[in-house]
Structures are given as structure tokens and as C-alpha cells.
Amino acid sequence: MAEPQISKRYYCRWWYRGFYVLTSIILLFPLWYIYLNINDIYIFNPPLWGKLFLYFISGFGIFWGYLTSKEYDNKTFLGIEQIKRFFKEKAYIYTDNGVLKTDGVLGIIRHPYYFAGLLVLWGRTLKIKDLIINIIFTFYFIFGALNEERKLIELHGEKYMEYKRKVPMLFPNLRSTFNKTKNNLF
């Protein structure tokens, strides 16, 4: 992680988020090429009931990703808003509204998109090439979450630290999630 003064200098630049997203997409192409050229040898191919369970997990991951997309300003998330604002208003520095969002899916888990991605990745039968890709993406999600955590601590300080103490990072605490839901329903 970069020093705080360096990260503040770059994280909030109008081009940073769009550049990050574009670079991530471009780096998928060599990974996809490698994936296509690895043998298709199954290492985990369960019976039908097991496959149905895996499809349920993967489907839940897609559903969770959809729920998460409703919680975010996706244009800002992808860097589109920052680029648009730069060309429209010559806004060189992006500033968010300073509000730390901790409700909805963000009240259950701090990095809901990464959680959805992990469910989709691991909720399927595995060939050797799937295992390799899953491991790479799992590390990417973990390091991405840790990097985002540092940035959010920098931006929100103690408020984020308190949020961090209450809400798990990548996997929801099912018991507390059930209790929250039960208390909200009754």
C-alpha cells in the first residue's frame, strides 16, 4: 500500500477509478488466454445433487451481486462519473459526499461484490484450470478488499474502524444476520 500522502494524491484523481477498472479488464485477457489453453481435467465433479447445490450457491452469488448493485452508485464505482465530471466541469479531484454507507447489504458484509464473486467462482464443478483461476481471483478479491479497507480507513477514520468491528469483511456472520433480519421483521 502506498503512503497516505501518495494514496490521497492518486485515489481521488478523476482518472484513478476508471484507470483501475480498465487495467483490471485488460489484465483479464491474458488470464482468459491461459485459461483456454489448460487441459480440461476434472478434479471435483460431484453427482447431480452436488451440482445442483453448487448451482444454488453460484445463483445466490449472482443474486447477491444484483442486490449489491442496487446499493452502489455504479457509475462512480466504475469510474464513469469521475471521468464525466472531469470533462464537464474540469474537476481534477474526485470527492465523495463523505458519508459512510453501512446499511442494506453493507450492514451484513463490508465487501459484498467480492463475496458475490467468491460464491460464483467456487459454486461450480472444478477442472484444474478452474481451480487455478479461482485461486488467482480469490487472492485478487482478498488483496482488493484489504486495499479498499486502507483507503476507507484513511477517508473515514474512526467511523470506519467502528464499522469494521461490527460487520465482517468477506463472509457474513449468519447468526447475527439472521437475528438482524428477525428483529426487523417482527
C-alpha positions in Angstrom: 0.0 0.0 0.0 1.2 3.5 -0.8 2.0 6.0 1.8 -1.1 8.0 2.9 0.0 11.2 1.2 0.7 9.3 -2.0 -2.6 7.4 -1.9 -4.6 10.6 -1.3 -2.8 12.2 -4.2 -3.9 9.4 -6.6 -7.0 7.7 -5.2 -9.1 10.9 -5.6 -7.8 11.9 -9.0 -10.5 11.9 -11.7 -8.8 9.2 -13.7 -7.9 6.8 -10.9 -11.0 4.6 -10.7 -11.6 4.4 -14.5 -7.9 3.5 -15.0 -8.1 0.9 -12.3 -11.2 -0.7 -13.8 -9.8 -0.6 -17.4 -6.5 -2.1 -16.3 -8.3 -4.9 -14.5 -10.3 -5.7 -17.6 -7.2 -5.6 -19.8 -5.4 -8.0 -17.4 -8.3 -10.4 -17.8 -7.3 -11.1 -21.4 -4.0 -12.9 -20.7 -5.7 -14.8 -17.9 -8.5 -15.8 -20.3 -5.9 -17.0 -22.8 -4.1 -19.1 -20.2 -7.5 -20.5 -19.0 -8.4 -21.6 -22.6 -5.1 -23.4 -23.0 -5.1 -25.5 -19.9 -6.4 -29.1 -20.0 -10.0 -29.8 -19.0 -9.3 -32.4 -16.3 -12.0 -32.6 -13.6 -10.8 -32.5 -10.0 -14.2 -32.0 -8.5 -17.2 -33.3 -10.3 -20.0 -34.3 -7.8 -23.1 -36.2 -8.5 -26.3 -34.4 -9.7 -27.4 -33.3 -6.2 -23.9 -31.9 -5.6 -24.0 -30.0 -8.8 -27.5 -28.6 -8.0 -26.2 -27.4 -4.7 -23.2 -25.7 -6.4 -25.5 -24.1 -8.9 -27.6 -22.8 -6.0 -24.5 -21.3 -4.4 -23.5 -19.7 -7.7 -27.0 -18.5 -8.4 -27.2 -17.0 -4.9 -23.9 -15.2 -5.7 -25.4 -13.7 -8.8 -28.5 -12.7 -6.8 -26.3 -11.1 -4.1 -24.3 -9.2 -6.8 -27.6 -7.9 -8.1 -28.7 -6.8 -4.6 -25.3 -5.2 -4.1 -25.6 -3.3 -7.4 -28.7 -1.6 -6.0 -26.7 -0.3 -3.0 -23.9 1.4 -5.0 -23.7 4.3 -7.4 -22.3 2.0 -10.1 -21.2 4.9 -12.4 -18.9 6.1 -9.6 -17.9 2.5 -8.8 -16.7 2.0 -12.4 -15.1 5.5 -12.7 -17.6 6.8 -15.3 -18.9 9.6 -13.1 -15.4 10.9 -12.3 -14.4 11.0 -16.0 -17.7 12.6 -16.9 -17.3 15.2 -14.2 -13.7 16.0 -15.4 -14.7 16.6 -19.0 -17.9 18.5 -18.0 -16.6 20.6 -15.0 -12.8 20.2 -15.2 -12.9 18.5 -11.8 -9.4 17.1 -11.3 -10.1 15.8 -7.8 -13.0 13.5 -7.1 -14.6 14.0 -3.7 -17.3 11.7 -2.4 -20.0 13.0 -0.2 -18.2 11.9 2.9 -21.0 9.6 4.0 -20.0 6.1 5.1 -22.8 3.8 3.9 -23.4 0.9 6.4 -27.0 -0.2 5.8 -28.5 -2.7 3.4 -26.1 -5.4 2.2 -23.3 -3.2 3.6 -24.7 -3.8 7.1 -24.2 -7.5 6.6 -20.8 -7.6 4.9 -18.2 -4.9 4.1 -17.3 -6.1 0.6 -20.5 -7.6 -0.9 -19.3 -7.6 -4.5 -16.2 -9.7 -3.6 -18.5 -12.0 -1.6 -20.7 -12.4 -4.6 -17.7 -13.1 -6.8 -16.4 -15.8 -4.5 -19.8 -17.5 -4.4 -19.9 -17.5 -8.2 -16.3 -18.7 -8.6 -16.5 -21.5 -6.1 -20.1 -22.6 -6.8 -19.3 -24.8 -9.7 -17.6 -28.0 -10.6 -13.9 -27.7 -10.8 -11.4 -28.6 -13.5 -7.7 -27.9 -13.0 -8.0 -24.7 -14.9 -11.0 -23.6 -12.8 -9.0 -24.2 -9.6 -6.1 -22.1 -10.9 -8.4 -19.2 -11.9 -10.4 -19.5 -8.7 -7.2 -19.2 -6.6 -6.0 -16.2 -8.6 -9.3 -14.4 -8.3 -9.7 -15.3 -4.6 -6.3 -13.6 -3.9 -7.3 -10.7 -6.1 -10.5 -10.3 -4.0 -8.7 -10.5 -0.7 -6.0 -8.1 -1.7 -8.5 -5.8 -3.3 -10.6 -5.8 -0.1 -7.5 -5.1 2.1 -6.5 -2.2 -0.2 -10.0 -0.8 -0.1 -10.0 -1.1 3.7 -6.8 1.0 4.0 -8.3 3.7 1.7 -11.6 3.7 3.7 -9.8 4.0 7.0 -7.9 6.9 5.5 -11.1 8.6 4.3 -13.4 7.8 7.3 -11.1 7.2 10.2 -12.7 6.0 13.4 -16.2 5.7 11.9 -14.8 3.0 9.5 -12.9 1.3 12.3 -16.2 1.0 14.3 -17.9 -0.3 11.2 -15.1 -2.8 10.8 -15.6 -4.1 14.3 -19.3 -4.7 13.8 -19.5 -6.0 10.2 -17.5 -8.9 8.8 -15.2 -8.3 5.8 -15.9 -11.1 3.2 -18.3 -13.7 4.7 -21.4 -12.7 6.6 -21.9 -13.9 10.2 -25.0 -15.9 9.6 -26.2 -15.9 13.2 -26.1 -12.1 13.6 -27.5 -11.6 10.1 -30.5 -13.9 11.0 -31.0 -12.0 14.2 -31.0 -8.6 12.5 -33.4 -9.9 9.9 -35.7 -11.5 12.5 -35.7 -8.2 14.6 -36.6 -6.2 11.6 -39.4 -8.4 10.6 -41.1 -8.8 14.0 
